[in-house]
Amino acid sequence: MTSEADDTIAAIASPMTPAPRGIVRLSGHDCIDVLCRMKVLDTDEASGRRPFRSSKTLSLGEPLGAIEVDVMVWPTQRSYTGQPSAELHLIGSAPLLQSSLDAAIRAGARAARPGEFTMRSFLAGRLDLTQAEAVLGVIEAEDRGTLDQALSQLAGNLSRPLQAARSTLLDLLADVEAGLDFVDEDIEFISDEALIQRLDELRSLLLQTRSQLSDRGGASSTIRVVLRGLPNAGKSRLLNVLSRTESAIVTDQAGTTRDLVTVESSWGGHSFQLIDTAGSESREESDPEAPISQEAQLQAAEAARGADVHVWCIDATGGDGFESLKSPNAVLAEAKRSAQLICVATKRDLMPTDWNGESMRADLAVSSESGTGVDSLIERLVQFAEQRDAGETGSVIGTAARCQDSLAAAIEHLAQAIQWTEQAAGHELVAAEMRLAVEAIGEVTGQVYTDDILDRVFGRFCIGK
């Protein structure tokens, strides 16, 4: 579609049903010349630089003869498409509209393809790809709710934060690559700690955006919270405290939980589904418990796949917390990639009074015995729910369907960049993942695109839009 962007195109832009007014739309660099050849524009008008409206007579030949038309002209690039454009307004009769379009084609225009006017607006930088999809959302809206969603997206409420995130990521990438250029000199453009923090902030933003798009695509309003961690990390006890039930069996023996335990809870007007899972572990094949453990791990992985929030539980007394966050744990890595991650240090009551979990890289420290920190965890979950709800009117269905894979890829690349940085694996690997994340975000907004993507997006439009 992009190879013919300089052609002058024409299409009927109003329904082909009887109406007082109908519209034939034109756009392209030769638009003014086409109007002159149709004899609905004279020489003086053609040389003007300001938008104008004029009443003219258009000759359609026999048997239709001549009809009165209002000609509206945008002679410069300051139009919807970013090209010289015009509209012919006439009586909304199907034969008259078709004959007027035929006259434009005889004068040098070609018939427009579906969505080609809006695609030209995108190519000219007047709209980004999410805003272009919002145009279709406005056209197809059947109620006030879907109209508000489309108008919000058209105003840039989805694309602006993504473009800002991409810009921030490019700045961070420049710092990382500058460090590679001066690797032999004692110059630090950004510390690993600061880089991890900034990348994690961007990852959280993308997770929130993806969650909002999932909601728009028809996902459940109930927020799924999966409790994960190593065996005997206090997951089951925490589930019971959060739900104020005794749903999960609690013992001092590691590996008590094998089957999923699911409980429904409600806080702050939001519904949550809490899921306790088996501790993440691997057993030798010779271990008689291995088949049962393997099945439990498969169940846990399946539950995690559809989670909105992962609560990663760390035993504050066992010394496993820092290692489980630092090591290349496949389960933890998947949690970071796929959902909002909250790291919770459990058994706070068994630690010194001034201990807060920071040494274990935990977001919160809780005690299921005393209740310390539990309200803070609930507050974090409610905050996540409110942020998700705040974005429910921000996107149209077409955007939600198109962007999921690109956002998931960006989140995964950022998580991998964080992991490489934590493991001191080398800034070359970190930079490579960051570049891939930049590209994936660009696919959402249209800063990175292919003809196939444009065909898929604009092919859903009707002709004339």
C-alpha positions as a Markdown table, in Angstrom:
| # | Residue | x | y | z |
|---|---|---|---|---|
| 1 | Met | 0.0 | 0.0 | 0.0 |
| 2 | Thr | 2.8 | 2.5 | 0.8 |
| 3 | Ser | 4.3 | 2.3 | -2.7 |
| 4 | Glu | 1.4 | 4.4 | -4.2 |
| 5 | Ala | 1.2 | 7.0 | -1.5 |
| 6 | Asp | 1.8 | 9.8 | -4.0 |
| 7 | Asp | -1.2 | 8.9 | -6.2 |
| 8 | Thr | -4.3 | 11.1 | -6.0 |
| 9 | Ile | -7.1 | 8.9 | -4.7 |
| 10 | Ala | -10.9 | 9.4 | -4.6 |
| 11 | Ala | -13.7 | 7.5 | -2.9 |
| 12 | Ile | -17.3 | 7.9 | -1.8 |
| 13 | Ala | -17.0 | 8.8 | 1.9 |
| 14 | Ser | -20.7 | 8.6 | 2.9 |
| 15 | Pro | -23.2 | 5.7 | 2.9 |
| 16 | Met | -24.7 | 4.7 | -0.4 |
| 17 | Thr | -28.2 | 5.2 | 0.9 |
| 18 | Pro | -30.6 | 8.0 | 0.0 |
| 19 | Ala | -29.7 | 11.1 | 2.1 |
| 20 | Pro | -29.9 | 14.9 | 1.8 |
| 21 | Arg | -26.0 | 15.0 | 1.4 |
| 22 | Gly | -23.3 | 12.7 | 0.2 |
| 23 | Ile | -19.5 | 13.1 | 0.0 |
| 24 | Val | -16.9 | 12.2 | -2.5 |
| 25 | Arg | -13.4 | 12.6 | -1.0 |
| 26 | Leu | -10.0 | 13.2 | -2.8 |
| 27 | Ser | -6.4 | 13.4 | -1.6 |
| 28 | Gly | -3.0 | 13.5 | -3.2 |
| 29 | His | -0.4 | 15.8 | -4.6 |
| 30 | Asp | -2.3 | 16.3 | -7.9 |
| 31 | Cys | -5.7 | 16.8 | -6.1 |
| 32 | Ile | -6.0 | 20.5 | -7.2 |
| 33 | Asp | -5.2 | 19.6 | -10.9 |
| 34 | Val | -7.9 | 16.8 | -10.8 |
| 35 | Leu | -10.4 | 19.4 | -9.6 |
| 36 | Cys | -9.4 | 21.8 | -12.3 |
| 37 | Arg | -9.9 | 19.0 | -15.0 |
| 38 | Met | -13.3 | 18.3 | -13.5 |
| 39 | Lys | -14.0 | 22.0 | -14.0 |
| 40 | Val | -15.1 | 22.6 | -10.4 |
| 41 | Leu | -12.1 | 24.8 | -9.6 |
| 42 | Asp | -10.8 | 27.8 | -11.6 |
| 43 | Thr | -7.3 | 29.1 | -12.0 |
| 44 | Asp | -7.5 | 31.8 | -9.3 |
| 45 | Glu | -8.8 | 29.3 | -6.7 |
| 46 | Ala | -6.2 | 26.7 | -7.6 |
| 47 | Ser | -3.4 | 29.1 | -6.7 |
| 48 | Gly | -4.7 | 29.8 | -3.2 |
| 49 | Arg | -3.0 | 28.5 | -0.1 |
| 50 | Arg | -5.9 | 28.7 | 2.4 |
| 51 | Pro | -8.7 | 26.2 | 2.9 |
| 52 | Phe | -11.9 | 27.4 | 1.2 |
| 53 | Arg | -15.4 | 26.4 | 0.2 |
| 54 | Ser | -17.2 | 27.2 | -3.1 |
| 55 | Ser | -20.4 | 26.3 | -4.8 |
| 56 | Lys | -19.9 | 24.9 | -8.3 |
| 57 | Thr | -21.6 | 23.0 | -11.1 |
| 58 | Leu | -20.3 | 19.5 | -12.0 |
| 59 | Ser | -21.1 | 18.1 | -15.4 |
| 60 | Leu | -21.8 | 14.4 | -15.3 |
| 61 | Gly | -22.7 | 14.0 | -19.0 |
| 62 | Glu | -25.9 | 12.4 | -20.3 |
| 63 | Pro | -28.3 | 11.5 | -19.1 |
| 64 | Leu | -27.6 | 13.0 | -15.6 |
| 65 | Gly | -26.5 | 16.4 | -16.9 |
| 66 | Ala | -25.0 | 19.0 | -14.5 |
| 67 | Ile | -25.5 | 19.1 | -10.7 |
| 68 | Glu | -24.7 | 21.6 | -8.0 |
| 69 | Val | -21.9 | 20.6 | -5.7 |
| 70 | Asp | -20.2 | 22.3 | -2.7 |
| 71 | Val | -16.4 | 22.0 | -3.1 |
| 72 | Met | -14.3 | 22.1 | 0.1 |
| 73 | Val | -10.5 | 22.3 | -0.5 |
| 74 | Trp | -7.5 | 22.0 | 1.7 |
| 75 | Pro | -4.8 | 23.0 | -0.8 |
| 76 | Thr | -1.7 | 22.3 | 1.4 |
| 77 | Gln | -0.3 | 19.6 | 3.7 |
| 78 | Arg | -2.4 | 20.9 | 6.6 |
| 79 | Ser | -5.2 | 18.4 | 6.0 |
| 80 | Tyr | -6.3 | 15.1 | 7.6 |
| 81 | Thr | -4.1 | 13.1 | 5.2 |
| 82 | Gly | -1.1 | 15.5 | 5.2 |
| 83 | Gln | -1.7 | 16.1 | 1.5 |
| 84 | Pro | -3.8 | 18.5 | -0.6 |
| 85 | Ser | -7.3 | 17.2 | -0.2 |
| 86 | Ala | -10.9 | 18.0 | -1.2 |
| 87 | Glu | -14.5 | 17.0 | -0.7 |
| 88 | Leu | -17.4 | 17.3 | -3.1 |
| 89 | His | -20.7 | 17.6 | -1.2 |
| 90 | Leu | -23.8 | 16.8 | -3.3 |
| 91 | Ile | -27.2 | 15.2 | -3.1 |
| 92 | Gly | -26.9 | 11.8 | -1.4 |
| 93 | Ser | -28.1 | 9.8 | -4.4 |
| 94 | Ala | -26.2 | 6.6 | -5.2 |
| 95 | Pro | -26.1 | 7.2 | -9.0 |
| 96 | Leu | -25.0 | 10.8 | -8.5 |
| 97 | Leu | -22.3 | 9.9 | -6.1 |
| 98 | Gln | -21.0 | 7.1 | -8.3 |
| 99 | Ser | -21.0 | 9.3 | -11.4 |
| 100 | Ser | -19.1 | 12.0 | -9.5 |
| 101 | Leu | -16.5 | 9.5 | -8.4 |
| 102 | Asp | -16.2 | 8.3 | -12.0 |
| 103 | Ala | -15.6 | 11.9 | -13.1 |
| 104 | Ala | -12.8 | 12.2 | -10.6 |
| 105 | Ile | -11.2 | 9.0 | -11.8 |
| 106 | Arg | -11.5 | 10.2 | -15.5 |
| 107 | Ala | -9.7 | 13.4 | -14.4 |
| 108 | Gly | -6.7 | 11.5 | -13.1 |
| 109 | Ala | -7.5 | 10.1 | -9.7 |
| 110 | Arg | -7.6 | 6.4 | -8.9 |
| 111 | Ala | -10.1 | 4.6 | -6.7 |
| 112 | Ala | -9.0 | 4.5 | -3.0 |
| 113 | Arg | -8.5 | 1.3 | -1.2 |
| 114 | Pro | -10.1 | 0.6 | 2.2 |
| 115 | Gly | -8.6 | 2.8 | 4.9 |
| 116 | Glu | -6.2 | 4.5 | 2.5 |
| 117 | Phe | -7.1 | 8.1 | 3.6 |
| 118 | Thr | -6.3 | 7.3 | 7.2 |
| 119 | Met | -3.2 | 5.3 | 6.2 |
| 120 | Arg | -1.9 | 8.5 | 4.5 |
| 121 | Ser | -2.5 | 10.4 | 7.7 |
| 122 | Phe | -0.4 | 7.8 | 9.5 |
| 123 | Leu | 2.4 | 7.9 | 7.0 |
| 124 | Ala | 2.4 | 11.7 | 7.2 |
| 125 | Gly | 2.8 | 11.6 | 10.9 |
| 126 | Arg | -0.6 | 13.1 | 11.6 |
| 127 | Leu | -1.6 | 10.0 | 13.6 |
| 128 | Asp | 0.3 | 7.2 | 15.1 |
| 129 | Leu | -0.9 | 3.6 | 14.5 |
| 130 | Thr | -3.0 | 3.4 | 17.7 |
| 131 | Gln | -4.8 | 6.7 | 16.9 |
| 132 | Ala | -5.4 | 5.4 | 13.3 |
| 133 | Glu | -7.1 | 2.4 | 14.8 |
| 134 | Ala | -9.1 | 4.7 | 17.0 |
| 135 | Val | -10.6 | 6.3 | 14.0 |
| 136 | Leu | -12.1 | 3.0 | 13.0 |
| 137 | Gly | -13.2 | 2.6 | 16.7 |
| 138 | Val | -15.1 | 5.9 | 16.5 |
| 139 | Ile | -16.8 | 4.8 | 13.2 |
| 140 | Glu | -17.9 | 1.4 | 14.5 |
| 141 | Ala | -18.9 | 2.5 | 18.0 |
| 142 | Glu | -22.4 | 1.3 | 18.9 |
| 143 | Asp | -22.7 | 2.8 | 22.4 |
| 144 | Arg | -21.3 | 5.6 | 24.5 |
| 145 | Gly | -18.8 | 3.4 | 26.3 |
| 146 | Thr | -17.1 | 2.2 | 23.1 |
| 147 | Leu | -17.2 | 5.7 | 21.7 |
| 148 | Asp | -15.4 | 7.0 | 24.8 |
| 149 | Gln | -12.8 | 4.3 | 24.5 |
| 150 | Ala | -12.1 | 5.2 | 20.9 |
| 151 | Leu | -12.0 | 9.0 | 21.5 |
| 152 | Ser | -9.6 | 8.5 | 24.5 |
| 153 | Gln | -7.3 | 6.5 | 22.3 |
| 154 | Leu | -7.6 | 9.0 | 19.4 |
| 155 | Ala | -6.6 | 11.7 | 21.8 |
| 156 | Gly | -3.3 | 9.8 | 22.4 |
| 157 | Asn | -4.0 | 8.5 | 25.9 |
| 158 | Leu | -2.6 | 5.1 | 24.9 |
| 159 | Ser | 0.2 | 6.1 | 22.6 |
| 160 | Arg | 1.7 | 9.0 | 24.7 |
| 161 | Pro | 2.9 | 6.9 | 27.6 |
| 162 | Leu | 4.3 | 4.3 | 25.2 |
| 163 | Gln | 6.1 | 6.9 | 23.2 |
| 164 | Ala | 7.5 | 8.3 | 26.4 |
| 165 | Ala | 8.6 | 4.8 | 27.5 |
| 166 | Arg | 10.3 | 4.2 | 24.2 |
| 167 | Ser | 12.1 | 7.6 | 24.4 |
| 168 | Thr | 13.3 | 6.8 | 28.0 |
| 169 | Leu | 14.5 | 3.4 | 26.9 |
| 170 | Leu | 16.5 | 4.9 | 24.0 |
| 171 | Asp | 18.2 | 7.4 | 26.4 |
| 172 | Leu | 19.1 | 4.4 | 28.7 |
| 173 | Leu | 20.4 | 2.5 | 25.7 |
| 174 | Ala | 22.5 | 5.4 | 24.7 |
| 175 | Asp | 24.1 | 5.4 | 28.2 |
| 176 | Val | 24.7 | 1.6 | 28.1 |
| 177 | Glu | 26.3 | 1.8 | 24.6 |
| 178 | Ala | 28.4 | 4.9 | 25.6 |
| 179 | Gly | 29.8 | 2.7 | 28.4 |
| 180 | Leu | 30.7 | 0.1 | 25.9 |
| 181 | Asp | 32.6 | 2.7 | 23.8 |
| 182 | Phe | 34.6 | 3.8 | 26.8 |
| 183 | Val | 35.0 | 0.4 | 28.4 |
| 184 | Asp | 38.8 | 0.9 | 28.9 |
| 185 | Glu | 38.3 | 4.2 | 30.7 |
| 186 | Asp | 37.1 | 4.8 | 34.2 |
| 187 | Ile | 33.8 | 6.4 | 33.1 |
| 188 | Glu | 30.4 | 5.2 | 34.4 |
| 189 | Phe | 27.5 | 6.7 | 32.4 |
| 190 | Ile | 24.9 | 4.8 | 34.5 |
| 191 | Ser | 25.3 | 2.4 | 37.4 |
| 192 | Asp | 23.9 | -1.1 | 37.2 |
| 193 | Glu | 21.6 | -0.4 | 40.2 |
| 194 | Ala | 20.1 | 2.7 | 38.5 |
| 195 | Leu | 19.7 | 0.8 | 35.2 |
| 196 | Ile | 17.9 | -2.1 | 36.9 |
| 197 | Gln | 15.5 | 0.4 | 38.6 |
| 198 | Arg | 14.7 | 2.3 | 35.4 |
| 199 | Leu | 14.2 | -0.8 | 33.4 |
| 200 | Asp | 11.9 | -2.3 | 36.0 |
| 201 | Glu | 9.9 | 0.9 | 36.1 |
| 202 | Leu | 9.5 | 0.7 | 32.3 |
| 203 | Arg | 8.6 | -3.0 | 32.5 |
| 204 | Ser | 5.9 | -2.2 | 35.1 |
| 205 | Leu | 4.4 | 0.4 | 32.8 |
| 206 | Leu | 4.2 | -2.0 | 29.9 |
| 207 | Leu | 2.7 | -4.7 | 32.2 |
| 208 | Gln | 0.0 | -2.2 | 33.2 |
| 209 | Thr | -0.7 | -1.3 | 29.6 |
| 210 | Arg | -0.9 | -4.9 | 28.5 |
| 211 | Ser | -3.3 | -5.6 | 31.3 |
| 212 | Gln | -5.5 | -2.7 | 30.2 |
| 213 | Leu | -5.5 | -4.0 | 26.7 |
| 214 | Ser | -6.4 | -7.5 | 27.9 |
| 215 | Asp | -9.4 | -6.0 | 29.8 |
| 216 | Arg | -10.5 | -4.3 | 26.6 |
| 217 | Gly | -10.3 | -7.6 | 24.8 |
| 218 | Gly | -12.8 | -9.1 | 27.1 |
| 219 | Ala | -10.8 | -10.5 | 30.0 |
| 220 | Ser | -12.4 | -11.2 | 33.3 |
| 221 | Ser | -12.6 | -8.2 | 35.8 |
| 222 | Thr | -11.5 | -10.5 | 38.6 |
| 223 | Ile | -7.7 | -10.1 | 39.3 |
| 224 | Arg | -5.8 | -13.4 | 39.5 |
| 225 | Val | -3.1 | -13.4 | 42.2 |
| 226 | Val | -0.8 | -16.4 | 42.2 |
| 227 | Leu | 1.4 | -17.1 | 45.3 |
| 228 | Arg | 4.7 | -18.6 | 44.3 |
| 229 | Gly | 8.1 | -19.3 | 45.7 |
| 230 | Leu | 10.4 | -22.0 | 47.0 |
| 231 | Pro | 9.0 | -24.8 | 49.2 |
| 232 | Asn | 8.1 | -23.8 | 52.8 |
| 233 | Ala | 8.3 | -20.1 | 51.9 |
| 234 | Gly | 5.0 | -19.3 | 53.8 |
| 235 | Lys | 2.7 | -19.2 | 50.8 |
| 236 | Ser | -0.1 | -21.2 | 52.3 |
| 237 | Arg | -0.1 | -19.4 | 55.6 |
| 238 | Leu | -0.2 | -16.1 | 53.7 |
| 239 | Leu | -3.1 | -17.2 | 51.6 |
| 240 | Asn | -5.1 | -18.1 | 54.7 |
| 241 | Val | -4.3 | -14.7 | 56.3 |
| 242 | Leu | -5.2 | -12.8 | 53.1 |
| 243 | Ser | -8.5 | -14.7 | 52.7 |
| 244 | Arg | -9.3 | -15.0 | 56.4 |
| 245 | Thr | -9.9 | -18.7 | 55.9 |
| 246 | Glu | -8.2 | -22.0 | 56.6 |
| 247 | Ser | -8.4 | -23.1 | 53.0 |
| 248 | Ala | -4.7 | -24.1 | 52.7 |
| 249 | Ile | -3.1 | -26.8 | 54.8 |
| 250 | Val | -0.2 | -25.3 | 56.8 |
| 251 | Thr | 2.6 | -27.5 | 58.3 |
| 252 | Asp | 6.3 | -27.0 | 59.0 |
| 253 | Gln | 7.1 | -29.7 | 56.5 |
| 254 | Ala | 8.2 | -28.4 | 53.1 |
| 255 | Gly | 6.2 | -29.5 | 50.1 |
| 256 | Thr | 2.8 | -29.8 | 51.8 |
| 257 | Thr | 0.9 | -28.0 | 49.0 |
| 258 | Arg | 0.6 | -30.2 | 45.9 |
| 259 | Asp | -2.8 | -29.2 | 44.4 |
| 260 | Leu | -3.8 | -25.7 | 43.6 |
| 261 | Val | -5.8 | -24.0 | 46.4 |
| 262 | Thr | -8.1 | -21.2 | 45.1 |
| 263 | Val | -9.9 | -18.6 | 47.2 |
| 264 | Glu | -12.0 | -15.6 | 46.2 |
| 265 | Ser | -11.5 | -12.3 | 48.1 |
| 266 | Ser | -12.6 | -8.7 | 47.8 |
| 267 | Trp | -10.8 | -5.5 | 48.8 |
| 268 | Gly | -11.5 | -1.9 | 48.0 |
| 269 | Gly | -14.4 | -2.9 | 45.7 |
| 270 | His | -12.3 | -5.1 | 43.6 |
| 271 | Ser | -12.6 | -8.9 | 43.2 |
| 272 | Phe | -9.5 | -11.1 | 43.5 |
| 273 | Gln | -8.8 | -14.8 | 43.0 |
| 274 | Leu | -5.9 | -16.0 | 45.2 |
| 275 | Ile | -4.2 | -19.1 | 44.1 |
| 276 | Asp | -1.7 | -21.1 | 46.3 |
| 277 | Thr | 0.7 | -23.2 | 44.3 |
| 278 | Ala | 3.3 | -25.9 | 45.0 |
| 279 | Gly | 6.8 | -24.6 | 45.9 |
| 280 | Ser | 9.1 | -24.3 | 42.9 |
| 281 | Glu | 11.6 | -27.2 | 43.0 |
| 282 | Ser | 13.2 | -30.0 | 41.0 |
| 283 | Arg | 13.7 | -33.6 | 42.1 |
| 284 | Glu | 15.9 | -36.3 | 40.9 |
| 285 | Glu | 14.2 | -38.9 | 38.7 |
| 286 | Ser | 15.1 | -41.6 | 41.2 |
| 287 | Asp | 13.1 | -39.8 | 43.9 |
| 288 | Pro | 9.8 | -41.6 | 44.5 |
| 289 | Glu | 8.1 | -38.2 | 44.9 |
| 290 | Ala | 9.3 | -37.0 | 41.5 |
| 291 | Pro | 6.2 | -37.8 | 39.5 |
| 292 | Ile | 3.9 | -36.1 | 42.0 |
| 293 | Ser | 6.2 | -33.1 | 42.3 |
| 294 | Gln | 6.4 | -32.8 | 38.5 |
| 295 | Glu | 2.6 | -32.8 | 38.2 |
| 296 | Ala | 2.3 | -30.1 | 40.9 |
| 297 | Gln | 4.9 | -28.0 | 39.0 |
| 298 | Leu | 2.8 | -28.3 | 35.8 |
| 299 | Gln | -0.3 | -27.2 | 37.7 |
| 300 | Ala | 1.5 | -24.2 | 39.2 |
| 301 | Ala | 2.9 | -23.2 | 35.8 |
| 302 | Glu | -0.6 | -23.3 | 34.2 |
| 303 | Ala | -2.0 | -21.2 | 37.0 |
| 304 | Ala | 0.8 | -18.7 | 36.6 |
| 305 | Arg | 0.2 | -18.4 | 32.9 |
| 306 | Gly | -3.1 | -16.6 | 33.3 |
| 307 | Ala | -2.1 | -14.5 | 36.4 |
| 308 | Asp | -2.3 | -10.7 | 36.6 |
| 309 | Val | -0.1 | -10.6 | 39.7 |
| 310 | His | 2.7 | -12.9 | 41.0 |
| 311 | Val | 3.4 | -12.7 | 44.7 |
| 312 | Trp | 6.9 | -14.2 | 45.1 |
| 313 | Cys | 7.3 | -15.4 | 48.7 |
| 314 | Ile | 10.7 | -15.5 | 50.3 |
| 315 | Asp | 11.5 | -17.2 | 53.6 |
| 316 | Ala | 13.2 | -14.4 | 55.6 |
| 317 | Thr | 14.7 | -17.0 | 57.9 |
| 318 | Gly | 16.0 | -19.4 | 55.4 |
| 319 | Gly | 18.5 | -17.2 | 53.5 |
| 320 | Asp | 17.0 | -18.3 | 50.2 |
| 321 | Gly | 15.4 | -15.0 | 49.3 |
| 322 | Phe | 18.4 | -13.2 | 47.8 |
| 323 | Glu | 19.6 | -16.3 | 46.0 |
| 324 | Ser | 16.1 | -17.0 | 44.5 |
| 325 | Leu | 16.0 | -13.5 | 43.1 |
| 326 | Lys | 19.5 | -13.3 | 42.0 |
| 327 | Ser | 19.9 | -16.7 | 40.3 |
| 328 | Pro | 18.6 | -17.5 | 36.8 |
| 329 | Asn | 15.5 | -19.2 | 38.2 |
| 330 | Ala | 13.3 | -20.1 | 35.2 |
| 331 | Val | 10.1 | -19.9 | 37.2 |
| 332 | Leu | 11.0 | -16.4 | 38.6 |
| 333 | Ala | 12.1 | -15.2 | 35.2 |
| 334 | Glu | 8.7 | -16.2 | 33.8 |
| 335 | Ala | 7.0 | -14.4 | 36.6 |
| 336 | Lys | 8.9 | -11.2 | 35.9 |
| 337 | Arg | 8.0 | -11.5 | 32.2 |
| 338 | Ser | 4.3 | -12.3 | 32.3 |
| 339 | Ala | 2.7 | -10.3 | 35.1 |
| 340 | Gln | 3.1 | -7.7 | 37.9 |
| 341 | Leu | 5.6 | -9.1 | 40.3 |
| 342 | Ile | 5.6 | -8.4 | 44.1 |
| 343 | Cys | 8.4 | -9.9 | 46.1 |
| 344 | Val | 7.3 | -10.5 | 49.7 |
| 345 | Ala | 9.6 | -11.6 | 52.6 |
| 346 | Thr | 7.6 | -13.8 | 54.9 |
| 347 | Lys | 8.0 | -14.8 | 58.6 |
| 348 | Arg | 8.9 | -11.2 | 59.5 |
| 349 | Asp | 8.1 | -11.9 | 63.1 |
| 350 | Leu | 11.2 | -14.2 | 63.3 |
| 351 | Met | 13.6 | -11.5 | 62.3 |
| 352 | Pro | 15.1 | -8.6 | 64.3 |
| 353 | Thr | 12.8 | -5.6 | 65.0 |
| 354 | Asp | 14.6 | -3.2 | 62.6 |
| 355 | Trp | 14.8 | -5.7 | 59.7 |
| 356 | Asn | 12.6 | -4.7 | 56.7 |
| 357 | Gly | 13.5 | -7.1 | 53.9 |
| 358 | Glu | 15.6 | -4.8 | 51.8 |
| 359 | Ser | 18.7 | -7.0 | 52.1 |
| 360 | Met | 16.7 | -9.7 | 50.4 |
| 361 | Arg | 15.5 | -7.4 | 47.6 |
| 362 | Ala | 11.9 | -7.8 | 48.8 |
| 363 | Asp | 9.2 | -5.2 | 48.2 |
| 364 | Leu | 7.5 | -5.9 | 51.4 |
| 365 | Ala | 8.1 | -7.8 | 54.7 |
| 366 | Val | 5.0 | -9.6 | 56.2 |
| 367 | Ser | 4.2 | -11.8 | 59.1 |
| 368 | Ser | 1.3 | -14.2 | 58.8 |
| 369 | Glu | 1.5 | -14.7 | 62.6 |
| 370 | Ser | 1.2 | -11.1 | 63.7 |
| 371 | Gly | -0.4 | -9.6 | 60.6 |
| 372 | Thr | 2.5 | -7.1 | 60.1 |
| 373 | Gly | 2.7 | -6.0 | 56.5 |
| 374 | Val | -0.4 | -7.8 | 55.3 |
| 375 | Asp | -2.4 | -4.6 | 55.0 |
| 376 | Ser | 0.5 | -3.1 | 52.9 |
| 377 | Leu | 0.4 | -6.1 | 50.6 |
| 378 | Ile | -3.4 | -5.7 | 50.2 |
| 379 | Glu | -2.9 | -2.0 | 49.5 |
| 380 | Arg | -0.4 | -2.9 | 46.7 |
| 381 | Leu | -3.0 | -5.3 | 45.2 |
| 382 | Val | -5.8 | -2.7 | 45.3 |
| 383 | Gln | -3.5 | -0.1 | 43.8 |
| 384 | Phe | -2.8 | -2.5 | 40.9 |
| 385 | Ala | -6.6 | -3.0 | 40.4 |
| 386 | Glu | -7.3 | 0.7 | 40.4 |
| 387 | Gln | -4.5 | 1.4 | 37.9 |
| 388 | Arg | -5.9 | -1.4 | 35.7 |
| 389 | Asp | -9.5 | 0.0 | 35.9 |
| 390 | Ala | -8.3 | 3.5 | 35.2 |
| 391 | Gly | -7.2 | 2.4 | 31.7 |
| 392 | Glu | -10.2 | 0.3 | 30.7 |
| 393 | Thr | -11.6 | 3.1 | 28.5 |
| 394 | Gly | -8.2 | 3.7 | 26.8 |
| 395 | Ser | -8.2 | 1.3 | 23.8 |
| 396 | Val | -10.3 | -0.1 | 21.0 |
| 397 | Ile | -10.7 | -3.8 | 20.4 |
| 398 | Gly | -8.5 | -3.9 | 17.2 |
| 399 | Thr | -5.6 | -2.3 | 19.1 |
| 400 | Ala | -6.0 | -4.8 | 21.9 |
| 401 | Ala | -5.8 | -7.7 | 19.5 |
| 402 | Arg | -2.8 | -6.3 | 17.5 |
| 403 | Cys | -0.6 | -5.1 | 20.3 |
| 404 | Gln | -0.6 | -8.1 | 22.8 |
| 405 | Asp | 2.3 | -9.9 | 21.2 |
| 406 | Ser | 4.5 | -6.8 | 20.7 |
| 407 | Leu | 3.9 | -5.7 | 24.3 |
| 408 | Ala | 4.6 | -9.2 | 25.6 |
| 409 | Ala | 7.9 | -9.3 | 23.6 |
| 410 | Ala | 8.9 | -5.9 | 25.0 |
| 411 | Ile | 8.2 | -7.0 | 28.6 |
| 412 | Glu | 10.2 | -10.2 | 28.0 |
| 413 | His | 13.2 | -8.3 | 26.6 |
| 414 | Leu | 13.2 | -5.8 | 29.5 |
| 415 | Ala | 13.1 | -8.7 | 32.0 |
| 416 | Gln | 16.0 | -10.4 | 30.2 |
| 417 | Ala | 18.0 | -7.1 | 30.2 |
| 418 | Ile | 17.4 | -6.8 | 34.0 |
| 419 | Gln | 18.5 | -10.4 | 34.5 |
| 420 | Trp | 21.7 | -10.0 | 32.5 |
| 421 | Thr | 22.5 | -6.8 | 34.4 |
| 422 | Glu | 21.9 | -8.5 | 37.8 |
| 423 | Gln | 24.2 | -11.4 | 36.7 |
| 424 | Ala | 26.9 | -9.0 | 35.4 |
| 425 | Ala | 26.6 | -11.0 | 32.1 |
| 426 | Gly | 27.9 | -8.1 | 30.0 |
| 427 | His | 26.5 | -4.9 | 28.8 |
| 428 | Glu | 26.6 | -6.1 | 25.2 |
| 429 | Leu | 23.8 | -8.6 | 26.0 |
| 430 | Val | 21.9 | -6.0 | 28.0 |
| 431 | Ala | 22.1 | -3.5 | 25.1 |
| 432 | Ala | 20.9 | -6.2 | 22.6 |
| 433 | Glu | 17.8 | -6.9 | 24.7 |
| 434 | Met | 17.1 | -3.2 | 25.1 |
| 435 | Arg | 17.2 | -2.6 | 21.4 |
| 436 | Leu | 14.7 | -5.5 | 20.8 |
| 437 | Ala | 12.4 | -3.9 | 23.4 |
| 438 | Val | 12.6 | -0.5 | 21.7 |
| 439 | Glu | 11.7 | -2.2 | 18.4 |
| 440 | Ala | 8.7 | -4.1 | 20.0 |
| 441 | Ile | 7.3 | -0.9 | 21.5 |
| 442 | Gly | 7.7 | 0.8 | 18.1 |
| 443 | Glu | 5.6 | -1.9 | 16.5 |
| 444 | Val | 2.7 | -0.8 | 18.8 |
| 445 | Thr | 2.8 | 2.9 | 18.0 |
| 446 | Gly | 3.8 | 2.4 | 14.4 |
| 447 | Gln | 7.3 | 3.8 | 14.6 |
| 448 | Val | 8.4 | 0.4 | 13.4 |
| 449 | Tyr | 6.1 | -1.2 | 10.7 |
| 450 | Thr | 5.9 | -3.3 | 7.6 |
| 451 | Asp | 3.5 | -3.2 | 4.7 |
| 452 | Asp | 1.9 | -6.4 | 6.1 |
| 453 | Ile | 1.1 | -4.6 | 9.4 |
| 454 | Leu | -0.4 | -1.6 | 7.5 |
| 455 | Asp | -2.5 | -3.9 | 5.3 |
| 456 | Arg | -3.8 | -5.7 | 8.4 |
| 457 | Val | -4.7 | -2.5 | 10.3 |
| 458 | Phe | -6.1 | -0.4 | 7.4 |
| 459 | Gly | -7.7 | -3.3 | 5.6 |
| 460 | Arg | -10.4 | -3.3 | 8.3 |
| 461 | Phe | -11.6 | 0.2 | 7.3 |
| 462 | Cys | -14.3 | 0.8 | 4.7 |
| 463 | Ile | -13.5 | 2.6 | 1.5 |
| 464 | Gly | -13.5 | 6.4 | 1.8 |
| 465 | Lys | -12.0 | 6.5 | 5.4 |
